[in-house]
Amino acid sequence: MSDLPRKAMTRTARLAALPLGIAGRATLGLGKRIGGRSAEVVTAELQQATADQLFKVLGELKGGAMKFGQVLSVFEAALPEEVAGPYRAALTKLQDAAPPMPAAKVHAALAQRLGEDWRSLFLEFDDRPAAAASIGQVHRAVWHDGRAVAVKVQYPGAGDALLADLSQLSRVAWLLGPLIPGLDIKPLITELRERVAEELDYGLEAQAQRRHAEEFAGDPEIVVPGVVAQADQVLVSEWMDGTPLAEVIASGSQEERDVAGRLLARFLFAGPSRTGLLHADPHPGNFRLLKDDGPVEGWRLGVLDFGTVDRLPGGLPAPIGASLRMALAGDAAGVLAMLREEGFVKPSIELDPDAVLDYLVPIIEPAAVESFHFTRAWMRAQAARIADPRSPAYNLGKQLNLPPSYLLIHRVTLSTIGVLCQLGAKAPFRAEMLAWLPEFAEEGSPGRAKEAAAAAEAMTKPEAAAKKAAPKNPAPKNAAAKKPAAKKAAAAKKAAPARRRNPSAEG
């Protein structure tokens, strides 16, 4: 594949071939079974062939097709195990790989966007892409000041390809839906379409990345590479090494899985509170586990790709924490009233409060215990419960509404939980919620207030933070990283609730 296919008819034809290919293989499989071959063998062959075709088409097309595949890949944990195997490998490839754009086209793009003398900006530039994403690919280079950098170059024609792909995919959403039980594919594709302009704007991405890099500079647990330069459709950032989360998912030890899970949960809740932005592309290809020779407490999570963010000046909406607290306390009437107020239940819909609580409690189990073991089995059980037409949860779920303001938050939360289940991590979800969602800890409740204070203190204890901040395996060079980590973390924690309660605060 030499370039991003740009002709709408060509791309549409390839995407249209997906359902045709699946239908054709199903017919062939029926013939084989009639001919005497076992159903199990034939089904396995069909699943593997479907997975291979899915990766080939989505990966080669890049654009919106690959973006959809990346988003879908984090939900594979919800698939029944006998189906998940063949799809898992194919979808996982979409998180971090795609056929590369030729070097000549990369050079032409850099000359157009950085100037004909673009090579003078670099001491070294590797023509081989280090990674490929849905709308661009990344090259490793050395900046003129000696810093190792990642150079992200957008594919020519990426905008048209994104829109064309997502339009075509929305037409076959009914076919793709059964891949992930309980996940409504069409709204997901609609939301991706609405984010196209932002995803293509590397200037906006640079702003979001700078905001995170400044806020987390010197942080003992979260690392965000700084922005070195940005011009049109080229973004140059500090290089980040580390173990991709996809590798931890595939072959990591339980210790690595637990550390990665804990830090991922931390970033999910701390990020919006501290930056006013929600990183909205949480697939494993965008995270690195930064390990060193010291204790695991000193390992950190590297975060990449800020092309899609949700702007939340006050942090995550207060009703999220409040409704979760009420649900865990068994306040069915209070939960239903808040869901109505926020637009999750339309005025014309009548629901039994206890039925709503029964629907929610299994889903929010991670917030009820000190440490929750996220597993594929747990996620499959939740997906099956919601997707089974015979289940009360299925009928209730169809009566709920997802307000636009919560759409991206909902997808990011589900995606992050999907990654945690892929990791099989044991993570203190509850402690992170207590520390970063003040509404989750009911004011005036000594028990909960004490628990929240303990969670916050555990994260800002000076000796622990100082130990974690020791540069055994340094993050990318950044002058701000010299700030004392303990002081930085403590200040951020102290300020977080105030920022979250003030929606007008700048993010």
Salt bridges, closest charged atoms under 4 A:
ASP3 OD2 - LYS105 NZ 3.61
GLU45 OE1 - LYS32 NZ 3.44
GLU45 OE2 - ARG37 NH2 2.67
GLU60 OE1 - ARG14 NH1 3.74
GLU60 OE1 - LYS56 NZ 3.67
GLU76 OE1 - ARG88 NE 2.90
GLU76 OE2 - ARG376 NH2 2.66
GLU81 OE1 - ARG88 NH2 3.26
GLU81 OE1 - ARG380 NH1 3.25
ASP126 OD2 - ARG128 NH2 3.24
ASP127 OD1 - HIS107 NE2 2.73
ASP145 OD2 - ARG147 NE 2.86
ASP165 OD2 - ARG11 NH2 2.25
GLU191 OE2 - ARG195 NE 3.98
GLU191 OE1 - ARG411 NE 2.49
GLU198 OE1 - ARG195 NH1 3.73
GLU198 OE2 - ARG311 NH1 3.18
GLU199 OE2 - LYS67 NZ 3.16
GLU205 OE2 - LYS152 NZ 2.66
GLU215 OE1 - ARG211 NH1 3.85
GLU215 OE2 - ARG274 NE 2.94
ASP219 OD2 - ARG274 NH1 2.79
GLU221 OE2 - ARG262 NH1 2.74
GLU221 OE1 - ARG266 NH1 2.21
GLU221 OE2 - LYS468 NZ 3.27
GLU238 OE2 - ARG147 NH1 3.71
ASP241 OD1 - ARG140 NH1 3.70
GLU256 OE2 - LYS291 NZ 2.44
ASP281 OD2 - LYS67 NZ 2.97
ASP305 OD1 - LYS152 NZ 3.70
ASP310 OD1 - ARG195 NH2 3.86
ASP388 OD1 - ARG390 NE 3.07
GLU432 OE1 - ARG266 NE 2.60
GLU443 OE2 - ARG501 NH2 3.21
GLU451 OE2 - ARG430 NE 2.74
